[in-house]
Amino acid sequence: MEREYEIMIGVIVFITLMGIMVYNIRKAELNAKKMALIGMFTALMTIGAYVKLPLFMLEFTFQLFFCIFAGLLLGSRLGMISIMVYTLVGLIGVPVFSRGGGFGYVFQSSFGYILGFILGAFVTGKIMEVMKKDNFSVSIIASLAGVGAIYLVGVPYLYVILNLYLTKGYAFNAVLGFGLFQPIIGDLILSIVASKAVPSIKGALRKSKLTF
């Protein structure tokens, strides 16, 4: 019964994300080049899930790096779509997440960070679109905002799963310790690297009319 409940909730999450993605795809005016970029970042998110270092309760992966990169290079809508495609592929059972896949994955303590990647890519891309500059200063502001959005979703989700679903009884301060303070230094370093690389890569993509 519990397994059926997990699958039902996972299906609801899947349908909700699918609806949001379809809406944004209709607005994005996709062409072959844009679809190729979306596919590339979906693949990079998968690779990033398996480049990982074990931490207490979680694993440090390179997914945040590719998520932020997607927002910086593709903008809010395409960046978000690329992460949503990755998430939906994982939910249907393809093992693209760091611990597998399937509808029941929504009850993994790390799934909140995956949802946070969707918001993080959107926030990062939106700031880049609003500021209309590709320099390091704007890129790092957008990156840090995206990182903040990811943790804003990921940490509370981690707390809820650990305490309300798995009944572990962790205090929120403890969850902040291993869910935020433990991995964030590495994520900030990766965000700086992504921001430094943006101007030259963005220029090449603009010449090819592949980005906003």
ZIBEL-V814651 format. One line per field, one symbol per residue. phi: phi as a letter, one per 30 degrees, with the letter a starting at -180 (. if undefined). psi: psi as a letter, one per 30 degrees, with the letter a starting at -180 (. if undefined). A space follows every 50 residues. Layout:
phi = ???
psi = ???
This chain:
phi = .dddddddddddddddddddddedddddhdbddddddddddddddddddc cbbdbdibbdccddedddedddcciddddddddddeddddddjddcddbj ajddddcddddedddddddddddedddddddhbcddeddddddddddedd dddddddeddddcdcchdiddddddedccbddcddddddddddddddded dddddddchcbd
psi = eeeeeeeeeeeeeeeeeeeeeeeeeeffhkaeeeeeeeeefeeeeeefff jlkklkfakjlgeeeeeeeeeeefleeeeeeeeeeeeeeefffkiflfgb alefffgkfffeeeeeeeeeeeeeeeeeeefhkgleeeeeeeeeeeeeee feeeeeeeeeeeefefhfhkleeeeeeffdeeffeeeeeeeeeeeefeee eeeeeeeghfl.
